[in-house]
């Protein structure tokens, strides 16, 4: 399943206002049922200069890409990382899978 990028400020604000937030060690996910699967990454200035922020966005998008095909019902997602010293695709991917499985947004990979 492909997903769209959530770009409009109004849509992002609606997801933040009406959506449900779940938290993990490295990130928080805010989600809301939608007509199509959409995803946005929110990385504020507290994460550093633009080079660092863009790197975090790339890592989050790559981690999400691995789980996008398993999404069972269309949903709008906001991925919000937590401030840390180091960021890795492996940690983001682990937490994304854990949260999406817990909220029954993706099919469980465990038998």
Residue, then its C-alpha position, 0 to 999 in steps of 0.5 A: x500500500x502506498x501512502x501520501x505525504x500530509x502537507x497542508x497545515x489545516x490537515x496537520x492541525x486537524x490530526x493534532x486536534x482530533x487524533x489519538x496520540x500514542x508514545x514510545x521510547x523514541x517517538x510519538x504518533x498521532x493518528x486519525x482515520x482518513x480516506x487515504x493513508x497520509x503521513x507527515x513528520x514534525x521536527x521542531x527547531x529544538x532538534x537543532x539546525x536544519x541539517x540535523x532536522x532533515x536527517x531525522x526526517x529522512x530516518x523517520x520516513x525510511x523507518x515508516x516506509x517498511x511498515x506502510x505496506x502492512x497498514x490495514x485501514x487508511x489513516x492520517x499519521x503524524x510522526x513526532x520524534x523525541x529529543x535524543x543524542x542519537x537517532x537510528x532507523x532501527x530504533x524508529x522502525x522498532x517503535x513504529x511497528x510496536x505502536x502501530x501493532x498496539x493500535x491495530x493499524x497494521x497487521x501483526x507480524x507475530x503468529 
